[in-house]
């Protein structure tokens, strides 16, 4: 009976020692919680940045990382020893590095998309139709922004001819609001080219305009006159 009591007391003491041995130090517990907090912040930053972009190419990778992060959030550091926490933190830090890499990619996409949005904000879309009041059948009509030295595509479209006296509907023009001077570059069916000054797009309605192309072959001059619908 006496021996049984001794064994029982020894077993109780060993259990108590094991429990003490498994309990993390306050310093290690604080380190673990801080490291996990940094990971959670990295995850939230990445997810918030993703919401600000239109590119969805990284959605799959973010979902994979989120699954790993969710497991780490569930971990109970209070039930780990210091050495166990050290091993676990290797996993946490590795995931944080993955999030840092993804964050760099997301930031690059966001920067590119913001630049495009800023550029688009400079431009106004104007609906127009073109009236060919020249004596030539035209195969190309190009808007040249002289201020920024940018040319549009052929406004007539591929393989389309605009004969003298005819008009073309449904033309959409992207106009830079910071520009002040434009011209129309014309090409007729014989391959001759003409550059004629254009009116001020800032003075017309974006709801719709008529662009009348004129050219005096005798004087060698012409114009592209703008008029609201």
Beta strands, then each sheet from edge to edge (+ up, - down):
strand 1: 123-132
strand 2: 138-145
strand 3: 150-151
strand 4: 167-176
strand 5: 182-188
strand 6: 193-198
strand 7: 209-216
strand 8: 221-228
sheet 1: 3+ 2- 5+ 6- 8- 7+ 1+ 4-
end
